[in-house]
Amino acid sequence: MRDRIIVISRNGKSTIITGWRAWLLGIAAIVAAWLLMALVVFVWAGVAVTLGLAFVLVFPALIVAALFWTCLSRKPR
């Protein structure tokens, strides 16, 4: 099995992380990326459900209100 090596360069200085610390840093990075993606998915799903529910409830109410408005606002002939 190959050794895991992570190289971090900052301000012209390189730091090499090897062994169990590299594995731990890699696992932490993967878990953080998964949590960030899950957060984005949950937010998008929440927005989609909220907008969908608003459209399902608001549009029929607007249509019914428009029908009542047209029926009540007609002038008798």
N, C-alpha and C positions, 0 to 999 in steps of 0.2 A: 504494500500500500504506500502511496506517495505521501510525503509530508506536506501539510498545508502551510503555505506561506502567504502572508498578507503584507504588502508594502504600502506604507502611508507616507506621502511626501507633503511637507508643509514648509513654506518659507525657505525652500532650497535644502531642507534637511529631511532625510529619509529615515523612517523607523520601520524595522522589519519585525513582524510578529510571527512566531512559529510555534509548533507543537499544540498543546491543549488550549493555549490562549487563542490561537488562530481559529481552532475549531469552535471555541466558545463565542468568539466574535462573529464568526460566520453564521452560527446558529442564531445568535441574537439579531443579526441583520435580516435573516430570513423571517424570523418571527415578527420583527418590526414591520417588514414589508407586507406580510400577510395581514397584520392588524390594520395597517393603513389602507390596504385594498378593501378589507371588510368594512371599515368605517365609510369609505367612499360608496361602496355598494349599498350599505344600509341607508345612507343619506339619500342616494338616488332613488332607492325603492320607496322611502318615506315621502319624498317629493312626488313621485309618480302616483302613489296611492292617494295622497292628499289632493292633487290636481284632478285625478280621476273621479274621486268622490265629489269634489266641488262641481265638476262638469255634469256628473250624473244627477246631482240635486239642483243645481242652479239653472241649467238650460231648460229642463221641463217646466220649472217654475216661471221662467221668463216667457216661455211659449204660452203657458196658461194665462199669465198676466196680460200678454199682448192680445190674446183672443178675447178676454174679458174687456179690455180697453176698447177694442174695435167694436165689440157688440154694444157696449154702453155708450159709446161716443157717436153712434150713427144718428143722423137726424131723421125724424119720421117724415115719410113722404105723403 
